[in-house]
Amino acid sequence: MFLKKNSILLAPLAGITDPVYRRICRRLGADAVVTEMVSADGLHYKSENTAKLMVFDESERPIGVQFFGSDPERLANAARFAHERVNPDFIDLNAGCPVAKVVRNNSGSALLKDAALFGKIVKAMSQAVPVPVTVKIRSGWNTHDWVDIKFAQIAEENGAAAVTLHPRSQTMMFTGRSFWERIAAVKQAVSIPVIGNGDINNAADAMKMFAETNCDAVMIGRGTLGNPWVFAEIKSALNGEPFTPPSLQERKTLIIDHIRAFRELHGEQRACGEMKKCVAWYLKGLPNASATRAEIFTSSSSVSIEEIICRFFGF
Ligand SMILES: Cc1cc2nc3c(=O)[nH]c(=O)nc-3n(C[C@H](O)[C@H](O)[C@H](O)COP(=O)(O)O)c2cc1C
């Protein structure tokens, strides 16, 4: 497998897993990361803002660039373009996104409605580049009307190097629980590696997913927010070693580093807007944090967010 057995991957999260966050997660133990989804149509129309989403730092490797779209030729061209321009370690096809503006264009999880088109896309992308092409799917469009086995098999037949399964339906969006037994079923049905995804929040969850599904790797999204140390926690569990949670000093240092690196990469306007929710995630669950979180949301600059953080930690 192009990823080590029992790898722990950071999931693509649009608007969140930017280069700064991916670097943090790699440093804290993520074995691989994926860019947020990049529009193949956007690249076709030469959008520089779209192309920017593919950019990463060498320290983020191994990294995959993820594309969404519905046209086999555009997706193959996007894969080729990414290979030539940024040379990622793998390329991922998004066949799982449930949001309206994506499925409206027959992309994301809408691909799960058209097996022939899905096969054509995977084949075109796999043949376009010398690096592995992976696919990320949901279990189906309607709950219990599962097509995950069929689509994982089609992906394998058409050259995919691995399949990530988020076992929810499109109609569930992000509600309810993911059906981990679907990951076990897909693992039994294909020979390519299966990456299990959905509702992992800590090491116990990850170990449970490995044990219950026999998946080759796990991918974590929301469970990393405010807690990128979850990767180190899972690594320790896999190695049978005790895990020491981050000290307040480590937590504070990471928050400040995150804000500064984000500001340097994206500028003050975005830093002030986007760091508020991000810092609030880091403070979640800490004693007496709610007033501080409220104060952060009224900040008018990222520097004032830093000041509030320093005051909160008191050192
Ligand atoms: C805010 C947000 C943005 C997301 N963006 C993407 C994306 O760009 N590409 C993708 O394949 N999945 C995306 N997802 C889905 C996640 O990658 C993941 O499959 C899902 O959140 C389930 O995993 P989790 O329970 O570990 O979060 C997104 C999810 C959220 C909540």
The ligand as an SDF file (V2000), in Angstrom:
LIG
                    3D

 31 33  0  0  0  0  0  0  0  0999 V2000
  -16.8130   21.4910    7.4010 C   0  0  0  0  0  0  0  0  0  0  0  0
  -16.5870   20.2160    6.6320 C   0  0  0  0  0  0  0  0  0  0  0  0
  -15.9610   20.2740    5.4030 C   0  0  0  0  0  0  0  0  0  0  0  0
  -15.7280   19.0920    4.6710 C   0  0  0  0  0  0  0  0  0  0  0  0
  -15.0760   19.1600    3.4700 N   0  0  0  0  0  0  0  0  0  0  0  0
  -14.8040   18.0140    2.7860 C   0  0  0  0  0  0  0  0  0  0  0  0
  -14.0550   18.0460    1.5650 C   0  0  0  0  0  0  0  0  0  0  0  0
  -13.6040   19.0890    1.0910 O   0  0  0  0  0  0  0  0  0  0  0  0
  -13.8460   16.8500    0.9370 N   0  0  0  0  0  0  0  0  0  0  0  0
  -14.3090   15.6570    1.4480 C   0  0  0  0  0  0  0  0  0  0  0  0
  -14.0830   14.6070    0.8450 O   0  0  0  0  0  0  0  0  0  0  0  0
  -14.9970   15.6210    2.5830 N   0  0  0  0  0  0  0  0  0  0  0  0
  -15.2340   16.7520    3.2700 C   0  0  0  0  0  0  0  0  0  0  0  0
  -15.8910   16.6780    4.4690 N   0  0  0  0  0  0  0  0  0  0  0  0
  -16.2020   15.3560    5.0420 C   0  0  0  0  0  0  0  0  0  0  0  0
  -15.0520   14.8630    5.9280 C   0  0  0  0  0  0  0  0  0  0  0  0
  -13.8640   14.6890    5.2000 O   0  0  0  0  0  0  0  0  0  0  0  0
  -15.3970   13.5240    6.6060 C   0  0  0  0  0  0  0  0  0  0  0  0
  -15.6660   12.5650    5.6300 O   0  0  0  0  0  0  0  0  0  0  0  0
  -16.6220   13.6400    7.5200 C   0  0  0  0  0  0  0  0  0  0  0  0
  -16.5780   14.8230    8.2950 O   0  0  0  0  0  0  0  0  0  0  0  0
  -16.7180   12.4190    8.4510 C   0  0  0  0  0  0  0  0  0  0  0  0
  -15.5420   12.2700    9.2120 O   0  0  0  0  0  0  0  0  0  0  0  0
  -15.4050   12.8210   10.7240 P   0  0  0  0  0  0  0  0  0  0  0  0
  -16.5420   12.2520   11.5090 O   0  0  0  0  0  0  0  0  0  0  0  0
  -14.0640   12.3340   11.1650 O   0  0  0  0  0  0  0  0  0  0  0  0
  -15.4990   14.3180   10.6430 O   0  0  0  0  0  0  0  0  0  0  0  0
  -16.1570   17.8400    5.1900 C   0  0  0  0  0  0  0  0  0  0  0  0
  -16.7950   17.7970    6.4300 C   0  0  0  0  0  0  0  0  0  0  0  0
  -17.0180   18.9690    7.1610 C   0  0  0  0  0  0  0  0  0  0  0  0
  -17.6950   18.8720    8.4970 C   0  0  0  0  0  0  0  0  0  0  0  0
  1  2  1  0
  2  3  1  0
  2 30  2  0
  3  4  2  0
  4  5  1  0
  4 28  1  0
  5  6  2  0
  6  7  1  0
  6 13  1  0
  7  8  2  0
  7  9  1  0
  9 10  1  0
 10 11  2  0
 10 12  1  0
 12 13  2  0
 13 14  1  0
 14 15  1  0
 14 28  1  0
 15 16  1  0
 16 17  1  0
 16 18  1  0
 18 19  1  0
 18 20  1  0
 20 21  1  0
 20 22  1  0
 22 23  1  0
 23 24  1  0
 24 25  2  0
 24 26  1  0
 24 27  1  0
 28 29  2  0
 29 30  1  0
 30 31  1  0
M  END
$$$$
